[in-house]
Amino acid sequence: MERRYNKQAKLHIKKGDMVQVIAGDDKGKKGRVIEVLNAKNRALVEGINIVSRHTKPSAQNQQGGIVKKEAPVNISNLMVIDASGNATRVGRKLNDAGKRVRYSKKSGELID
């Protein structure tokens, strides 16, 4: 189903969500989403997928050297953690005010 106006896909993960990695080297680890890269279907999660970057000395980093930082993880390898601490799929429904909200498919409670 192609979106007509906004070509970016609607993702189940937002910035600030607690997520759990379900596949890959960091499987089972949990962390908070720092940034969502919508066009690439990837997300930066703190403490997950740490890589080493060799940096030159600069004005900000006068020493240079090897810096550890997070690399993006594919969205399909992440699951949102609900308020009770369980990894869950995400659904969307209209609340009483007519606004679309996300909810946990496992427990039924709202996510946010």
Residue, then its C-alpha position, 0 to 999 in steps of 0.5 A: m500500500e503506497r502512501r500518496y502524499n507523505k512518501q515516508a513510511k509510518l513506523h512503530i518506533k518513535k524517538g524516546d521509546m524504550v526498545q529491545v533488540i530481537a535480532g543480531d549481535d545485540k539480541g536481548k539488549k534494551g535501550r532508549v531510541i536517540e534518533v529515528l532515520n525514517a528514510k533508511n528505516r533505521a534507528l539509533v539506540e543508546g548502548i546498542n550496536i557500538v562501533s569504533r570510529h578513528t577520528k582526526p584531531s580537530a578543534q572539538n577533539q584535540q586529542g583525536g583517536i578511537v571513539k566508540k559510538e552507536a551505529p543505526v539498527n534496522i527498525s525490523n530488529l527492534m520491539v517497543i517495550d510497554a509500561s509493564g516491561n514486556a516487548t510488544r507489537v504496536g497497534r494504533k487506534l482512535n481515542d475518545a478525542g478522535k486522536r490516533v494513539r499507540y497501544s500495546k498489542k500484548s497488554g492493551e495499555l497505551i504507549d507514551 
